[in-house]
């Protein structure tokens, strides 16, 4: 491996790529785009009922992953329908079953993590929602153990904080992780757009360092860190707007400087940094090149 290749892999840049037509299609796209990490959906994120993964497609995925590089991390994003914090028992049970299926698919593909949102308390209150989400995750892990498969690590994603969604503050995620008490099974996925929209102003060095100091206190940023991925998105909304609308890097309210801080932060070398922005006009390539240049 050349020095330039080693440096590139430390940046671990990637994108959420389409798995339409089969999960192996996303690997093929990652090879074409020359990324060093990848995020996919393993099923339609807006439907409960899904067909099982085709064994032949799993085989194609595994073969292409070897070609791409087995050391390169792949994560999936769970269904948007799942709400493990829901006070509604029917939806809560459905969410547990749905997320177990997400983890089963992740295990079949040997993924490095599965991202999910902490959920929404829907009026029951923050404390109740956090307790409910933690109880749901404990149930999920119990069900996976009963089914006797090794589930990928669950990565709880911070949110912009719209409505009753949990995860606007890093402390809310930390409280869920503490209540679940399952070391090694839970980590964190950080979305730059979400944190900015939630009120973390990372546009200057002081703001960025204040944010990472909180991360270090709650999750660690060294060898023992549980930060498993970053979503690299600029923000259409202003700081503290709670607007979850992604923008291309440097074209939103966050601006390039914050992404420069992040790209040069050695504490996050090797952590997947995934674009979730529009693919139109080959903008993945533009965004990836810009991030690498920073």
C-alpha positions in Angstrom: 0.0 0.0 0.0 1.5 3.4 -1.0 1.8 6.3 1.4 -0.8 8.2 -0.6 -3.2 5.3 -0.4 -2.6 4.9 3.3 -3.4 8.6 3.8 -6.5 8.4 1.7 -7.8 5.4 3.7 -7.3 7.2 7.0 -9.8 9.8 5.8 -12.3 7.0 5.2 -14.5 9.0 2.9 -17.6 7.5 1.5 -21.2 8.0 0.5 -24.7 6.5 0.9 -25.1 4.7 -2.4 -28.1 3.1 -3.9 -28.7 -0.7 -3.4 -31.7 -0.6 -5.9 -31.6 -3.9 -7.8 -29.5 -5.6 -5.2 -27.0 -4.7 -2.4 -24.1 -5.6 -4.6 -25.0 -2.7 -6.9 -23.8 -0.3 -4.1 -20.4 -2.0 -3.8 -20.0 -1.7 -7.6 -20.9 2.0 -7.3 -18.3 2.4 -4.5 -15.6 0.9 -6.6 -16.5 3.3 -9.5 -16.5 6.2 -7.1 -13.3 5.0 -5.4 -14.5 5.5 -1.9 -13.1 4.1 1.3 -16.4 3.6 3.2 -20.0 3.0 2.3 -23.5 3.3 3.6 -26.5 1.4 2.2 -30.1 0.5 2.9 -30.5 -3.3 3.1 -34.2 -2.9 2.4 -36.7 -0.3 1.5 -36.5 2.2 4.4 -40.2 3.2 4.1 -41.8 -0.2 4.2 -42.3 -2.7 7.0 -42.6 -5.9 5.0 -39.6 -6.9 2.9 -38.3 -10.0 1.1 -35.3 -11.7 2.6 -31.9 -11.1 1.0 -31.3 -13.4 -1.9 -28.4 -15.8 -1.0 -27.0 -15.3 -4.5 -27.0 -11.6 -3.9 -25.2 -12.0 -0.6 -22.6 -14.0 -2.5 -22.2 -11.3 -5.1 -22.0 -8.6 -2.4 -19.2 -10.6 -0.6 -17.3 -11.2 -3.8 -17.3 -7.5 -4.8 -16.4 -6.5 -1.3 -13.3 -8.5 -1.5 -12.5 -6.8 -4.8 -13.2 -3.3 -3.3 -11.3 -4.0 0.0 -12.6 -6.0 2.9 -10.9 -3.6 5.3 -13.2 -0.8 4.1 -16.1 -0.2 6.5 -19.7 -0.7 5.3 -22.7 0.4 7.4 -26.4 0.4 6.8 -29.1 2.9 7.7 -32.1 1.4 9.4 -35.7 2.0 8.4 -37.3 5.4 9.1 -40.4 3.7 10.3 -38.7 2.2 13.4 -39.5 4.1 16.6 -38.0 2.4 19.7 -39.1 5.3 21.9 -42.8 5.1 20.9 -45.3 4.9 23.8 -47.7 3.0 21.5 -47.2 -0.7 22.4 -48.2 -1.9 18.9 -45.8 0.4 17.1 -43.1 -0.3 19.7 -43.3 -4.1 19.2 -43.4 -3.6 15.4 -40.3 -1.4 15.7 -38.5 -4.1 17.7 -39.2 -6.7 15.1 -38.3 -4.4 12.3 -35.0 -3.4 13.8 -34.2 -7.0 14.6 -34.6 -7.7 10.9 -32.3 -4.8 10.0 -29.6 -6.4 12.3 -30.2 -9.8 10.8 -29.6 -8.5 7.3 -26.5 -6.6 8.6 -25.2 -9.9 10.0 -25.8 -11.7 6.7 -23.7 -9.1 4.9 -21.1 -8.8 7.7 -21.6 -5.1 8.0 -19.7 -3.0 10.5 -22.7 -1.2 11.9 -26.4 -0.3 11.6 -27.4 3.3 12.1 -30.7 4.1 13.7 -32.4 7.2 15.1 -33.1 7.2 18.9 -36.8 7.6 18.2 -39.5 10.1 19.2 -41.3 10.2 22.5 -44.6 11.4 20.8 -45.7 13.4 23.9 -44.7 11.0 26.6 -41.7 13.2 27.6 -38.0 13.1 27.1 -37.2 10.9 30.2 -39.9 8.4 29.3 -38.8 8.3 25.7 -35.2 7.7 26.7 -36.2 4.9 29.0 -38.5 3.4 26.4 -35.8 3.5 23.7 -33.3 1.8 26.0 -35.8 -0.9 26.9 -36.5 -1.4 23.2 -32.8 -1.8 22.4 -32.4 -4.3 25.2 -35.3 -6.3 23.8 -33.7 -6.1 20.3 -30.4 -7.5 21.6 -32.2 -10.3 23.5 -34.1 -11.3 20.4 -30.9 -11.3 18.3 -29.3 -13.6 20.9 -32.2 -15.9 20.9 -32.0 -16.1 17.1 -28.3 -16.9 17.6 -26.7 -14.5 15.2 -24.0 -11.9 15.8 -25.6 -8.5 15.3 -23.5 -5.6 13.9 -22.9 -2.7 16.3 -25.9 -0.4 16.6 -25.0 3.3 15.9 -27.4 5.8 17.4 -27.6 8.9 15.3 -27.9 12.4 16.7 -30.9 14.4 15.4 -31.9 17.9 14.5 -34.5 17.8 17.2 -37.6 18.4 15.3 -40.9 17.6 17.0 -40.5 15.1 19.8 -37.4 13.4 18.4 -34.7 12.3 20.8 -31.0 12.8 20.2 -30.8 16.6 19.7 -28.4 16.7 22.6 -25.5 14.3 22.8 -26.4 13.7 26.4 -29.7 12.1 25.4 -27.9 9.5 23.4 -25.4 8.9 26.2 -28.3 8.3 28.6 -29.8 5.7 26.3 -26.4 3.9 26.0 -26.0 4.0 29.8 -29.4 2.5 30.4 -28.9 -0.3 27.8 -25.6 -1.2 29.4 -24.4 -3.4 26.6 -20.7 -2.6 26.1 -19.5 -3.1 22.6 -23.0 -3.4 21.1 -23.8 0.3 20.9 -22.0 3.3 19.3 -22.7 6.7 17.9 -23.2 8.1 14.4 -22.7 11.9 14.2 -24.5 13.9 11.6 -22.9 17.4 11.0 -26.1 18.9 9.6 -28.2 17.5 12.5 -25.8 18.8 15.2 -25.7 22.3 13.6 -29.5 22.4 13.3 -29.7 21.3 16.9 -27.6 24.2 18.1 -24.0 23.1 18.0 -22.3 26.0 16.2 -19.1 24.4 14.8 -18.3 27.2 12.3 -15.2 28.4 14.1 -12.4 26.6 15.9 -13.7 27.5 19.4 -17.2 26.1 18.6 -15.7 23.0 17.1 -13.5 22.3 20.1 -16.4 22.9 22.5 -18.4 20.3 20.5 -15.6 17.7 20.5 -15.0 18.3 24.2 -18.5 17.3 24.9 -18.1 14.2 22.7 -14.9 13.3 24.5 -16.6 13.5 27.9 -19.6 11.4 26.8 -18.3 9.0 24.2 -14.5 9.3 24.1 -12.5 10.4 21.1 -9.4 8.2 21.6 -8.8 4.5 21.3 -11.8 3.7 23.5 -14.2 6.0 21.5 -17.6 4.6 20.5 -18.0 7.1 17.6 -18.5 4.7 14.7 -19.4 7.0 11.8 -19.9 10.6 10.7 -22.6 11.8 8.2 -21.0 14.6 6.3 -23.7 17.0 5.4 -23.9 20.8 5.2 -27.1 22.4 6.4 -29.8 24.3 4.5 -31.1 25.6 7.8 -29.5 28.0 10.2 -27.9 27.0 13.5 -30.5 25.9 16.1 -33.2 25.9 13.4 -34.0 22.2 14.0 -34.3 21.9 10.2 -33.1 18.5 8.9 -32.2 19.5 5.3 -28.9 18.5 3.9 -26.8 20.6 1.6 -23.6 20.0 -0.4 -20.4 20.6 1.4 -19.6 24.3 1.7 -22.8 25.4 0.1 -24.9 25.6 3.2 -25.0 27.5 6.5 -22.1 25.5 8.1 -19.5 26.3 5.4 -16.2 24.8 4.6 -14.2 25.7 7.7 -16.0 23.3 10.0 -15.4 20.4 7.6 -11.8 21.3 7.5 -11.6 21.1 11.3 -13.2 17.6 11.1 -11.1 16.3 8.2 -7.9 17.3 10.0 -8.9 15.9 13.4 -6.7 12.9 13.9 -9.1 11.6 16.5 -11.5 10.7 13.7 -9.0 9.3 11.2 -10.3 5.9 10.1 -13.9 6.7 11.1 -16.3 6.4 8.1 -17.3 9.8 6.9 -20.4 9.3 4.7 -22.1 11.8 2.4 -25.9 11.9 2.4 -26.3 14.6 -0.2 -27.9 14.7 -3.7 -26.2 12.6 -6.4 -27.3 14.9 -9.2 -24.6 16.2 -11.5 -21.9 13.8 -10.1 -22.0 15.8 -6.8 -20.7 12.9 -4.8 -17.4 13.1 -6.6 -17.3 16.9 -6.2 -18.1 16.7 -2.5 -15.6 13.9 -1.9 -12.8 15.7 -3.7 -13.6 18.9 -1.7 -13.5 17.1 1.6 -10.2 15.4 0.7 -8.7 18.8 -0.3 -9.6 20.3 3.1 
